[in-house]
Amino acid sequence: MPDSSAPLTTKNLRRPEGDRAFDAAPSRPSGRRVKIAVSVVLLIHLWGVVGRPFEFATQGPFGSSPSASTFYSPVRAYSQFMYLDHGYAFFAPDPGPSHFIQAAITDDGGTRVEMKYPDLAEQRPRLLYHRHFMLAEFLNDVHYPPGPPPAEIASDASAAAEWMRTRKRFDDVRDSILHHLRVEYPRCDVAIRRVEHRQPGLPEFFEGKVGTRDERLLRVLFDTFDGSPSVDESQSLEVPRETVAPPDAEPAS
């Protein structure tokens, strides 16, 4: 019989007969399997991260490279669900033109104030500027030609309905912006239009010394004027200092 006064050590510890508490512990997943599983998850996530930029970088006049699309296709749904396929165009070597909203606020006395959204000098902190920047780009992205569908589309009922639905989406977004401005500036007549700001070409930049903020890079989109009912498309807003219309562009009459 073991001495009860002896200190308890692993040497004198004995398993009571019939006691299953000392049975072998349940098996655990091996460290190797865990590492493999984690590696697979990380590889899929990395695949989703690089898949969309790779597809975007291979885009041409006829769409993306078939090889790039095939590479990205297995993780496309995961990439979209995790929001990994967002605006790479803004950070690409050739992001294309940007757009801003030009607004005219006219009070009862006829005094008109020109405003621009986004405007880094007015919208602070920077996050507020960025929100206006995304709003202006969204308005441009959803733009669709006004008026009834052209004859080649009107003959197809489903295509004509899609045309009108898409245009209505732009009208709803535009009207929401106008409503916000009218709430912010009550008893004022409000009109807005889009302005495009393109990048200078290499010859312009190196030979013509045209900087990225040169006014010649700005183009007022007269054909897409959208304003209050009291202002028709034959009228144009005053062009502020930041905006210069191209020589060959005139408002629709």
Disulfide bonds with the S-S distance in Angstrom:
none
